[in-house]
Amino acid sequence: MKVKYNYVVIEGNIGAGKTTLATRIAEQFNARLILEHFADNPFLPKFYDDPEKYSFPLELSFLASRYRQLREELVPQDLFSSFTVADYYFMKSLVFASSTLNGDEFNLYRQIFYIIYGSLPKPDIFVYLHLSPDRLIENIAKRGRDYEHSITKDYLTRIQESYFSFFRQNPGTRYLVIDINEIDFVSDNSHYTKVVDAIFNEDYIVGFNTRTMR
């Protein structure tokens, strides 16, 4: 199958399966894979234990590390890969900051974000994997990361709302929201194939597009 995109982003809430999907797509199509190095962030466990104290340093550290990684890995051309697929995009920084920062801190953060955002390449298609908070909590529990034990459905709902708010405020990208509540593409290969077909074998307009998988 000839892939019509040069740069594909797979995004979603915590526990949606974005890294798994991006990795499988890269393996199937010999694509260059960009994965977020979130586990290396020293502020993440501290944030989950004390969000009020560590929100701002956490979000700033993610902003810097995401920008550095995307600049280093997106700009150089890889002649041996068919396209690039990533399990996150830079706008994730603003999405999470809008749920963790308040008032003057968020206003300052937002200004810094948009100064940097304009200098990065934009994806040809932005795929958002949509799962209910209940399903997300189940997935988070299965992977057993100690520092994620305090994540709540309320927090996941706020993150989800922040994603959709960003989509509405920045319509110049091709967004594809795939509802995967009724499938399990991780353990069922036929479900994985359906998701891949939805991404690569359909045509989508610039703006908001939706698909429901069954």
Sine and cosine of phi, psi and omega as CSV:
sin_phi,cos_phi,sin_psi,cos_psi,sin_omega,cos_omega
0.00,0.00,0.77,-0.63,0.03,-1.00
-0.99,0.15,0.84,-0.55,-0.02,-1.00
-1.00,0.07,0.78,-0.63,-0.08,-1.00
-1.00,-0.04,0.03,1.00,-0.02,-1.00
-0.91,-0.41,0.58,-0.81,0.09,-1.00
-1.00,-0.06,-0.44,0.90,-0.09,-1.00
-0.60,-0.80,0.92,-0.39,-0.05,-1.00
-0.89,-0.45,0.75,-0.67,0.07,-1.00
-0.93,-0.38,0.77,-0.64,0.12,-0.99
-0.95,-0.30,0.89,-0.45,-0.03,-1.00
-0.81,-0.58,0.08,-1.00,0.01,-1.00
0.29,-0.96,0.11,-0.99,0.01,-1.00
-0.94,0.33,0.11,-0.99,0.05,-1.00
-0.88,0.47,0.83,-0.55,0.03,-1.00
1.00,0.00,0.14,0.99,-0.04,-1.00
-0.98,0.19,-0.33,0.94,0.00,-1.00
0.98,-0.17,0.34,0.94,-0.08,-1.00
-0.91,0.42,-0.63,0.78,0.00,-1.00
-0.93,0.38,-0.67,0.75,0.04,-1.00
-0.87,0.49,-0.73,0.68,-0.02,-1.00
-0.91,0.41,-0.72,0.70,0.00,-1.00
-0.87,0.49,-0.66,0.75,-0.02,-1.00
-0.91,0.42,-0.68,0.73,0.01,-1.00
-0.92,0.40,-0.63,0.78,0.03,-1.00
-0.90,0.44,-0.68,0.73,0.01,-1.00
-0.88,0.48,-0.67,0.74,0.01,-1.00
-0.92,0.40,-0.66,0.75,-0.05,-1.00
-0.92,0.39,-0.64,0.77,-0.13,-0.99
-0.95,-0.31,0.17,0.99,-0.05,-1.00
0.81,0.59,0.74,0.68,-0.02,-1.00
-1.00,-0.08,0.43,-0.90,0.13,-0.99
-0.95,0.30,0.76,-0.65,-0.09,-1.00
-0.94,-0.34,0.77,-0.64,0.09,-1.00
-0.89,-0.46,0.89,-0.45,0.01,-1.00
-0.91,-0.42,0.63,-0.78,0.00,-1.00
-0.95,0.31,0.66,-0.75,-0.01,-1.00
-1.00,-0.08,0.80,0.60,-0.10,-0.99
-0.93,0.38,-0.50,0.87,-0.07,-1.00
-0.92,0.40,-0.30,0.95,-0.02,-1.00
-0.99,0.11,-0.10,1.00,-0.08,-1.00
-0.98,0.20,0.90,-0.43,-0.06,-1.00
-0.94,0.34,-0.29,0.96,-0.03,-1.00
-1.00,0.09,-0.25,0.97,-0.13,-0.99
-0.90,0.44,-0.79,0.62,0.05,-1.00
-0.87,0.49,-0.59,0.80,0.01,-1.00
-0.91,0.41,-0.61,0.79,0.00,-1.00
-0.89,0.45,-0.71,0.71,-0.02,-1.00
-0.90,0.43,-0.49,0.87,0.03,-1.00
-0.99,0.14,-0.55,0.83,-0.05,-1.00
-0.57,-0.82,0.97,0.24,-0.09,-1.00
-0.85,0.52,-0.64,0.77,-0.07,-1.00
-0.89,0.47,-0.63,0.78,-0.05,-1.00
-0.98,0.20,-0.60,0.80,-0.19,-0.98
-0.95,-0.32,0.09,1.00,-0.03,-1.00
-0.86,0.50,-0.77,0.64,-0.10,-0.99
-0.92,0.39,-0.76,0.65,0.04,-1.00
-0.89,0.45,-0.55,0.84,0.05,-1.00
-0.89,0.46,-0.76,0.64,-0.07,-1.00
-0.92,0.40,-0.62,0.79,0.05,-1.00
-0.91,0.42,-0.64,0.77,0.00,-1.00
-0.92,0.38,-0.63,0.78,0.07,-1.00
-0.91,0.41,-0.66,0.75,0.01,-1.00
-0.84,0.54,-0.74,0.68,-0.03,-1.00
-0.92,0.39,-0.70,0.71,-0.07,-1.00
-0.94,0.34,-0.62,0.78,0.03,-1.00
-0.91,0.41,-0.68,0.73,0.03,-1.00
-0.88,0.47,-0.72,0.69,-0.02,-1.00
-0.88,0.48,-0.71,0.71,-0.03,-1.00
-0.91,0.42,-0.71,0.70,-0.04,-1.00
-0.92,0.39,-0.62,0.78,0.05,-1.00
-0.89,0.45,-0.65,0.76,-0.05,-1.00
-0.96,0.27,-0.57,0.82,-0.14,-0.99
-0.98,-0.19,-0.38,0.93,-0.02,-1.00
-1.00,0.05,-0.63,0.77,-0.14,-0.99
-0.93,0.36,-0.73,0.68,0.00,-1.00
-0.90,0.43,0.67,-0.74,0.01,-1.00
-0.99,0.10,0.71,-0.70,0.04,-1.00
-0.96,-0.27,0.96,-0.26,-0.09,-1.00
-0.95,0.31,-0.23,0.97,-0.07,-1.00
-0.99,-0.16,-0.01,1.00,0.01,-1.00
-0.92,-0.40,0.58,-0.81,-0.05,-1.00
-0.96,0.28,-0.57,0.82,0.05,-1.00
-0.26,-0.96,0.00,-1.00,0.01,-1.00
-0.92,-0.39,0.71,-0.70,0.11,-0.99
-0.79,-0.62,0.71,-0.70,-0.03,-1.00
-0.80,-0.60,0.48,-0.88,0.01,-1.00
-0.99,-0.10,0.24,0.97,0.11,-0.99
-0.27,-0.96,0.26,-0.97,0.13,-0.99
-0.72,-0.69,0.30,-0.96,-0.12,-0.99
-0.86,0.50,-0.52,0.85,-0.01,-1.00
-0.88,0.47,-0.29,0.96,0.07,-1.00
-0.84,0.55,-0.52,0.86,0.01,-1.00
-0.86,0.51,-0.72,0.69,-0.02,-1.00
-0.94,0.33,-0.62,0.79,0.00,-1.00
-0.84,0.54,-0.76,0.65,-0.05,-1.00
-0.96,0.27,-0.59,0.81,0.02,-1.00
-0.89,0.45,-0.57,0.82,0.00,-1.00
-0.92,0.40,-0.33,0.94,0.02,-1.00
-0.99,-0.13,-0.26,0.97,-0.08,-1.00
-0.91,-0.41,-0.37,0.93,-0.04,-1.00
-0.95,-0.31,0.44,-0.90,-0.01,-1.00
-0.74,-0.67,0.41,-0.91,0.19,-0.98
0.82,0.58,-0.76,-0.65,-0.10,-1.00
-0.88,0.47,-0.58,0.82,0.00,-1.00
-0.89,0.46,-0.71,0.71,0.00,-1.00
-0.93,0.36,-0.63,0.78,0.02,-1.00
-0.87,0.48,-0.68,0.73,0.05,-1.00
-0.91,0.42,-0.71,0.70,0.00,-1.00
-0.86,0.50,-0.68,0.73,-0.03,-1.00
-0.88,0.47,-0.64,0.76,0.03,-1.00
-0.89,0.46,-0.71,0.70,0.01,-1.00
-0.89,0.46,-0.68,0.73,-0.02,-1.00
-0.84,0.55,-0.77,0.63,-0.10,-0.99
-0.95,0.32,-0.43,0.90,0.12,-0.99
-0.89,0.45,-0.67,0.74,-0.04,-1.00
-0.98,0.18,-0.62,0.78,-0.12,-0.99
-0.82,0.57,-0.64,0.77,-0.06,-1.00
-0.93,0.37,-0.25,0.97,-0.05,-1.00
-1.00,-0.05,-0.07,1.00,-0.05,-1.00
-0.98,-0.20,0.54,-0.84,0.07,-1.00
-0.88,0.48,0.58,-0.82,0.02,-1.00
-0.99,-0.11,0.58,-0.81,0.00,-1.00
-0.94,0.35,0.47,-0.88,0.10,-1.00
-0.96,0.29,-0.52,0.85,0.10,-1.00
-0.54,-0.84,0.68,-0.74,-0.01,-1.00
-0.92,-0.40,0.94,-0.34,-0.04,-1.00
-0.99,-0.15,0.82,-0.57,0.02,-1.00
-0.92,-0.39,0.86,-0.50,0.03,-1.00
-1.00,0.06,0.90,-0.44,-0.09,-1.00
-0.98,-0.19,0.85,-0.52,0.09,-1.00
-0.75,-0.67,0.51,-0.86,0.06,-1.00
-0.92,0.39,0.43,-0.90,0.05,-1.00
-0.83,0.57,-0.58,0.81,0.01,-1.00
-0.89,0.46,-0.70,0.71,0.03,-1.00
-0.92,0.40,-0.61,0.79,0.03,-1.00
-0.88,0.47,-0.70,0.72,0.02,-1.00
-0.87,0.49,-0.65,0.76,0.04,-1.00
-0.88,0.48,-0.72,0.70,-0.01,-1.00
-0.91,0.42,-0.65,0.76,0.02,-1.00
-0.89,0.45,-0.66,0.75,0.01,-1.00
-0.90,0.43,-0.61,0.79,-0.03,-1.00
-0.90,0.44,-0.61,0.79,-0.07,-1.00
-0.99,0.12,-0.24,0.97,0.26,-0.97
0.91,0.42,0.59,0.81,0.07,-1.00
-0.99,0.12,0.84,-0.54,-0.11,-0.99
-0.84,0.55,-0.66,0.75,-0.09,-1.00
-0.96,0.28,-0.08,1.00,0.02,-1.00
-0.99,-0.16,0.03,1.00,-0.12,-0.99
-0.91,0.41,-0.37,0.93,-0.05,-1.00
-1.00,-0.05,0.04,1.00,0.02,-1.00
-0.92,0.39,0.74,-0.67,-0.05,-1.00
-0.93,-0.36,0.30,-0.95,0.06,-1.00
-0.90,0.44,-0.56,0.83,0.03,-1.00
-0.89,0.46,-0.68,0.74,0.03,-1.00
-0.90,0.43,-0.69,0.73,0.02,-1.00
-0.90,0.44,-0.60,0.80,0.04,-1.00
-0.91,0.42,-0.65,0.76,0.03,-1.00
-0.90,0.43,-0.64,0.77,0.04,-1.00
-0.89,0.46,-0.71,0.70,0.01,-1.00
-0.86,0.52,-0.72,0.70,0.01,-1.00
-0.90,0.44,-0.56,0.83,0.02,-1.00
-0.93,0.38,-0.63,0.78,0.07,-1.00
-0.86,0.52,-0.78,0.63,-0.06,-1.00
-0.92,0.39,-0.53,0.85,0.09,-1.00
-0.90,0.44,-0.67,0.75,0.03,-1.00
-0.90,0.45,-0.68,0.74,0.01,-1.00
-0.84,0.54,-0.70,0.72,-0.02,-1.00
-0.92,0.39,-0.59,0.81,-0.07,-1.00
-0.99,0.12,-0.26,0.97,-0.02,-1.00
-0.75,-0.66,0.96,0.28,-0.15,-0.99
-0.98,0.20,-0.05,1.00,-0.12,-0.99
-0.99,0.17,0.26,0.97,0.00,-1.00
-0.87,-0.49,0.46,-0.89,0.07,-1.00
-0.99,0.11,0.97,-0.24,0.01,-1.00
-0.99,-0.17,0.71,-0.70,0.11,-0.99
-0.82,-0.58,0.93,-0.36,0.04,-1.00
-0.99,-0.11,0.89,-0.46,-0.02,-1.00
-0.95,-0.32,0.90,-0.44,0.06,-1.00
-0.98,0.19,0.92,-0.40,-0.05,-1.00
-0.92,-0.39,0.39,0.92,-0.05,-1.00
-0.91,0.43,-0.44,0.90,-0.08,-1.00
-0.97,-0.26,0.17,0.99,0.03,-1.00
-0.74,-0.67,0.17,-0.99,0.07,-1.00
-0.67,-0.75,1.00,0.07,-0.08,-1.00
-0.95,0.30,-0.24,0.97,0.01,-1.00
-0.95,0.31,-0.68,0.73,-0.08,-1.00
-0.97,-0.24,-0.25,0.97,-0.04,-1.00
-0.89,-0.45,0.93,-0.37,-0.08,-1.00
-0.91,0.41,-0.52,0.86,0.03,-1.00
-0.92,0.40,-0.56,0.83,0.06,-1.00
-0.94,0.35,-0.64,0.77,0.07,-1.00
-0.85,0.52,-0.70,0.72,0.01,-1.00
-0.87,0.49,-0.62,0.79,0.03,-1.00
-0.89,0.46,-0.67,0.74,0.00,-1.00
-0.91,0.42,-0.70,0.71,0.01,-1.00
-0.88,0.47,-0.68,0.73,0.04,-1.00
-0.87,0.49,-0.65,0.76,0.00,-1.00
-0.89,0.45,-0.57,0.82,-0.03,-1.00
-0.97,0.23,-0.72,0.69,-0.21,-0.98
-0.97,-0.24,-0.31,0.95,-0.09,-1.00
-0.95,-0.31,0.15,0.99,0.05,-1.00
-0.87,-0.50,0.37,-0.93,0.06,-1.00
-0.97,-0.25,0.70,-0.72,-0.05,-1.00
-0.77,-0.64,0.55,-0.83,0.02,-1.00
-0.99,0.16,0.34,-0.94,0.18,-0.98
-0.93,0.36,0.78,-0.63,-0.11,-0.99
0.84,-0.54,-0.49,-0.87,-0.17,-0.99
-0.99,-0.12,0.83,-0.56,0.06,-1.00
-0.77,-0.64,0.53,-0.85,-0.02,-1.00
-0.73,-0.68,0.53,-0.85,0.13,-0.99
-0.62,-0.78,0.63,-0.78,0.07,-1.00
-0.91,-0.41,0.81,-0.58,-0.03,-1.00
-1.00,-0.08,0.71,-0.71,0.06,-1.00
-0.68,-0.74,0.00,0.00,0.00,0.00
